[in-house]
Structures are given as structure tokens and as C-alpha cells.
Amino acid sequence: MASNDSFPVKKVRLDKWLWAARFFKTRSLAKQAIDGGKVHVNGARSKSSKEVEVGATLDIRQGWDEKTVVVTSLSDRRGSATQAALLFEETPESIKKRDEQAEQRKLHRAMNPLPEGRPTKQNRRRIHRFKRDLGEG
């Protein structure tokens, strides 16, 4: 990819690359994630101003998912999702690990369903009575 169609990009800030690769919706969200330690470059914490190079390994944590990607191309412009997909390649180990974790979460949700809804007035009174008898409240 090129920054202005005639000159290829040689240097790109980490936050700008993450934004262009569509990992984050805005550069400020990318910067917050980097500053919060959710993005590691080649196994080490980094600053948002660090320049990304082709071949670098990025560990990116977004919500429940942790992705390990290898930078295959540089861009300082946000393009379509198909263009963004050409900027990196996720490692097979990362894909396998994410799939396993998603399956674990799905099984956990099946075994521990959420309550039906808010407790009724009668249920709330029982909860308050139970807590009072325990001395909590």
C-alpha cells in the first residue's frame, strides 16, 4: 500500500498502523490500548510513537480476544477491510488459541446461565432477610 499512490510508506507509527489495519476504530483508542499495555511489539511493551517494521510480531488484546499477528505490509491510511487484511497475518497458534478460548466461554455460559431477570419484590425481601441474618446488612 502507498500513502499517496506514488511513494511507498517506509515508516508508520504503531498507533497509526493499528488504526489503518482496523484493529481500533480511532487512533486515540489505539493509543489508549498501547498505553494500557494491551499491545506488545516483539514481546515487549511499546509506546504509540514506535515505528512498526515489516516482520514485527504484535500481541494485541481486545476484550476477551488475544491475537498474535505478524506485520506483512505498512500503511498510514485506513482503507477497506480487505485492504486492511493485507497488512497483517495472524499466526496459526493464535487462531487456534482464540477458537479454544471462545469454545470455553461458550461452554461456561451454557453451564452457568444468566438469571431470568430482575428479582421480584418477594425475592428481594428474601435476599435482604438472608443478608440481615448473616450480619451483612
Beta strands, then each sheet from edge to edge (+ up, - down):
strand 1: 12-13
strand 2: 39-41
strand 3: 44-45
strand 4: 51-52
strand 5: 57-62
strand 6: 65-71
strand 7: 88-90
sheet 1: 1+ 4-
sheet 2: 3+ 2- 5+ 6- 7+
end
